[in-house]
């Protein structure tokens, strides 16, 4: 299928565009709302035709024909919602960005929308569901990747189900062999990465913790099912950060595959 225009809210490194490409969905124009200069650089390196439109708080000033917008996606900042966070929820200014995204969706009235976020307190989840008019589906990235990453996806794309388990092992994505004295379990369902969405603060818990190391940047790209070296061109510190804030591409591609 082909869409006229797509808006990626909180677009980051544009994992959404990779997912659209992987799902075989074409589009005339992709508008990216992002303020992180490092993430923007990655996006423009990979998708130079992307139209960067700045902060989502400025959406009322965007020069976009609302009749062209057929898909709006986004993963609003999760720090105020996360079970691992401070439980500030809707009082957190970062969480209030959700309402900017929501107002934008209501204004443009796209054919489809997709919102991603972390597991959260049930009452907050229910409040978001009430605003969007749909219940989320929880998908664990371990079905399509080597990481354990449970996320909620609210979408009006019809009949979205669970991806088929690809049985991807941790060893298959390693850039550096496990090495002597390090035992990698053959199927890494227990792998946890990015509880606060930043890989560089997390070590493996699926190996002997006396011989653990953090993932390389390339391994993080593979954990997010991105192409190798997708984030090259920025510092390793920023690569870890932007990858941790990104999406598992094959989960999003799976969801997009249900668009008709």
Long-range contacts (C-beta under 8 A, 24 or more apart in sequence): 1-25, 1-26, 1-259, 1-260, 2-26, 2-27, 2-28, 3-27, 3-28, 3-70, 3-71, 4-28, 4-29, 4-68, 4-69, 4-70, 5-29, 5-30, 5-31, 5-64, 5-65, 5-68, 5-69, 5-70, 5-71, 6-30, 6-31, 6-69, 6-70, 6-71, 6-72, 6-73, 7-31, 7-33, 7-53, 7-64, 7-69, 7-71, 7-72, 7-73, 7-104, 7-108, 7-110, 8-32, 8-33, 8-34, 8-73, 8-74, 9-33, 9-56, 9-72, 9-73, 9-74, 9-76, 9-101, 9-104, 10-34, 10-56, 10-74, 10-75, 10-76, 10-77, 10-97, 10-101, 11-39, 11-43, 11-74, 12-36, 12-39, 12-43, 12-75, 12-242, 12-245, 12-246, 12-247, 13-39, 13-42, 13-43, 13-46, 13-230, 13-231, 13-242, 13-243, 13-246, 14-42, 14-43, 14-46, 14-47, 14-50, 15-224, 15-226, 15-246, 15-247, 15-248, 15-249, 15-252, 16-73, 16-247, 16-252, 17-43, 17-46, 17-47, 17-50, 18-46, 18-226, 18-227, 18-230, 18-249, 18-253, 19-247, 19-249, 19-250, 19-252, 19-253, 19-255, 19-256, 20-253, 20-256, 22-249, 22-250, 22-253, 23-253, 23-254, 23-256, 23-257, 23-259, 24-257, 25-256, 25-259, 27-70, 27-71, 28-68, 29-68, 31-62, 31-64, 33-59, 33-74, 36-242, 38-234, 38-235, 38-238, 38-241, 38-242, 39-242, 39-245, 41-233, 41-234, 42-230, 42-231, 42-233, 42-234, 42-242, 45-232, 45-233, 46-230, 56-97, 56-100, 56-101, 56-104, 57-97, 57-100, 59-100, 59-103, 59-104, 59-107, 64-108, 66-107, 66-108, 66-109, 69-108, 69-109, 69-110, 70-110, 70-111, 70-112, 71-110, 71-111, 71-112, 71-113, 71-114, 71-259, 72-101, 72-104, 72-105, 72-108, 72-110, 72-112, 72-113, 72-114, 73-113, 73-114, 73-115, 73-116, 73-252, 74-101, 74-114, 74-115, 74-116, 75-115, 75-116, 75-117, 75-247, 76-101, 76-115, 76-117, 78-117, 78-118, 78-197, 79-196, 81-117, 81-118, 81-120, 81-121, 81-124, 82-118, 82-119, 82-120, 82-196, 83-118, 83-119, 83-120, 83-121, 84-118, 84-195, 84-196, 85-196, 87-121, 89-120, 89-121, 89-124, 90-124, 90-127, 98-128, 102-131, 102-132, 112-155, 112-156, 112-157, 112-259, 113-154, 113-155, 113-156, 114-153, 114-154, 114-155, 114-157, 114-252, 114-255, 115-153, 115-154, 115-155, 116-151, 116-152, 116-153, 116-247, 116-252, 117-151, 117-152, 117-154, 118-150, 118-151, 118-152, 118-197, 119-150, 119-151, 119-152, 120-152, 125-152, 128-154, 129-154, 137-161, 137-162, 139-163, 139-251, 139-254, 141-248, 141-251, 142-168, 142-188, 142-189, 142-191, 143-251, 144-168, 144-225, 144-248, 144-250, 144-251, 144-254, 145-173, 145-222, 145-223, 145-224, 145-225, 145-248, 145-250, 145-251, 146-170, 146-172, 146-173, 146-188, 146-191, 146-222, 146-223, 147-188, 147-191, 147-192, 147-193, 147-194, 147-223, 147-224, 147-248, 148-188, 148-189, 148-190, 148-191, 148-192, 148-193, 149-193, 149-194, 149-248, 151-248, 151-251, 153-251, 153-255, 155-255, 157-255, 157-256, 157-258, 157-259, 158-258, 158-260, 159-258, 160-254, 160-255, 160-258, 163-250, 163-251, 163-254, 170-204, 170-206, 173-219, 173-222, 173-223, 174-219, 175-216, 175-218, 175-219, 175-222, 176-213, 176-216, 176-219, 178-207, 179-211, 181-208, 181-211, 182-207, 182-208, 182-211, 182-212, 183-207, 183-208, 193-220, 193-223, 194-244, 196-244, 197-244, 197-245, 198-240, 198-241, 198-244, 198-245, 199-223, 199-240, 199-243, 199-244, 200-237, 200-240, 200-241, 200-244, 217-243, 220-244, 223-248, 224-248, 224-249, 225-249, 225-250, 225-251
